[in-house]
Amino acid sequence: MHNLLSSIFLLGTFLLLSCNNKETYQAVNESALYPGGAATTDDFSVNAFGHAAPNISDDKQMQFVTGNAFFKRNWVTAPSSTADLDGLGALFNAKSCSSCHFLDGKGEPGFEKGQSSALLFRLSIADDNGQTRAEPNYGNQFNHLAILGVKEEGQVEIAYEEINGQYPDGQSYSLRKPTYTFTQLNYGDMQDNVMVSPRVAPHIIGLGLLEAIEINDILSLADPHDRDSNGVSGKPNYVKNMINDSVELGRFGWKANEPTVKQQVAAAFQGDMGLSTSLFPEENETKAQAKFIKTPTGGNPEVTDDVLERITLYSQVLAVPKRRNSEDKNTLRGEKLFSEIGCDQCHVTSFTTGKHPNIPEFSNQKIYPYTDLLLHDMGQALSDNRPDGIATGREWRTAPLWGIGLVQTVNGHTTLLHDGRARNVEEAILWHGGESEHSKKEFKELSKIDRSNLINFVNSL
């Protein structure tokens, strides 16, 4: 069998034989090559994240085109002749959706070139009853930009500490730990007990598919008390749905703090651009800031329901790129290791979607997002020490892995995790702790070749 590599296709399944260790790999089932089901694209270029799902109707294709235009357009100060796009600020982080999600992809901290619009900071304090609320002077989110004639909230400086480590086989590695300092504050001091959560913009493919996963399928994976004693507990976040004033399962955001794509979009309009919607009709200024900020609005609401619906549809139907390198024996070896060391306990491989309420084309699709949409304790090293809904400071939603290997192609970087501290997949794994401590330990004990194989598999998704 030496120097022999056999590839047999049978009923959508490849069988690859490794000539180095004579290990047999069960290769990728054909459906797994299309992680978005019928909503998969085969473009691996710089535009890989920017396509409409090919299976949506012609009517939705047209809405996608107009939603794309609104997604990319810069909002301007009111009053303006472009009435549908005025009302920016007065305080904001970005002028457009694409400022944070460039080419529908993932942001990076960007401090080497000045603060990036793709990195924001959530703020809150704990009151005397232990309940969290917005920081009095700066609100729920720090805004480092402002319209003409208004003072921005301030600036943020970042410093990285290199933390050196070594694998059991002697190979060294280094992780970078960020520290943030708020400077040039223009609206008074922050409270001494302020809790800060840095969050970088994720790539936004496949959101409508995640929205279509049945609630019971997600809850069936939850084990908040770790009754099976496997060290992985996973719990759902429950948050308010502003549309029907109910408490529902959170699916979106780093802490699963939004229940729907529409509410996620509306919250971003308010927090990132200072724009009101029918879901969030208030401006993002605090009472302390309102004394100094007297600017006209761009309407009530500033983002019309029609524009909100079009951008929501656009965000929902972005296609998922096809999986790559699926016949490579090293990638297949990495896929096997991914499962063997327990990564798939949180990064759950697949679901079959239920009925999507607005996009019937996304119903009953076999998808491979590599997430359970649940909260997991990631350890103190990754804690932001800030609760969000019922998520603790140590808990984060499992990030979907589909498309992760194309971020460098689309966005020119490989930074990962909620604050972009990890410079690549390897560092992201090494930052894992808490419920994933055992899997991280197993990864570190792999041979150098097998660590590379596992990383190659993740990058093939």
C-alpha positions, 0 to 999 in steps of 0.5 A: 500500500506504500505510495498508493492513494486510492479514491473511490466514489460510491453513493456520494462518499469518497474513501481515501487511504493514507499511505503513511499510516495505512489509516482509512478515512471516511471522506466527505458525504456529498451533501456536506460539500454544500454547507448551505444546502441549496443556498450554497455558492461555489465562488471562492474569490474576494466576493465569496461572501457577497452572493444571494442564495441561488435558490431564492425567488426572483422577487427576493433576488430583486430585494437582495439587490436593493438591500445590497445598495442600502447596506453599502451606502453611507448614511448622512447628517440630517437634514439632507436631500437623500431623505431615506439615508439621513439622520446619522448620529449624532454619535456613531461607530460607522456610516454604513453596514459595510463599514463593519462588514466589509464585503459581508465579511469579518472585521478586525481590531485595526488599531495599527491604522487607528480604531476600526469601525469593525470593533465596538465596545459594549458598556454596562454597570451593576446597580445596587440590586445587582442588575445591569444597566447602561453606563450613565454617561456613555450608554450601552455602546461607546461611540468614537465618531460624531457628526460635525459640531458634536464631540465624539465620546472619546477614543480607545487605545489598545496594547497587546501583551505577548504570552509565550507557551510551548507544546509538549513536543517542544514547539513554541507559540505566542498569544496576544492579550489585549488591554483597552484604555479609554482616553479623551473622554468628552462626557465625563468620567466612566463609572469605576465599576463599568463593565466593558465588552469588546466585539468585532464584526463577524462575517454574515453568511447563512444568517437566514439558515441559522434562523430556520433551525428548529428551536427544539433542535437547538434546545436538545443540545443544551445541557446546562447542568452537565448531566452527562458529565462530559464537561460540556454544558451549553445553555440557551440565552433568552432575550426580548423580541421587540416585535412581539414583546416576548422572551425568545431564544437568542441566536445572533450576536457574540452572546446570542443576545438577539432573537432574529436577524431583523432585530440584530440589524435594527440594534446595529442601526441604533448602536453603530450608526445612531439611527432609529427604527420602529423596533428601537425608536430612541436615539443612542444618546444618554441623558447626560449627552442630550444636554450638549447634543441638539441636532435634527433627526432624519425622521421618525423613524430614521430608518423606514420599515421598507429599508429595514426589511430590505437590509434584513432580507439581504442579510438573511439570504447571503449564500454560504461558500462551498467546502474546499479541499474535501478530497485531501487526505490531510484535511480528512485526517484533520476532520477526524481529529476535530471529532476525536478531541471533542471540538464538535461537541460545541461546533455541532456539524449539521442541522436540518432546518425547519420552516422559515417564516419568511423564506420558504426556500430555506426550509428543510435544508441540510446545513453544516454551520458547525455551531450549536448556537448555545452559550458555553463557558470559555474560561476566565482568559476570554471573559469580558466579565459583563453579563448579557441577558442570562449569559455570564461574562465567561459565556459566549455563543459558539461561533459558526465555522462555515466560511472561516477559511475564506476570511483571509481571501475576502478581508485580508486577515485571519483574526478570530474570536470576539475581540480579534485577539487570535491571529489565526485558527491555531491561536483561537484554539489555544485561547479556548478554556472552560468547557473546551479546556479538555479539547484544547489539551488534546489539541496541544498533545497532537503531533505537529503534523496533526495540529496542522491537519486539524487547522487545515480542516477548519480552514476548508470549511 
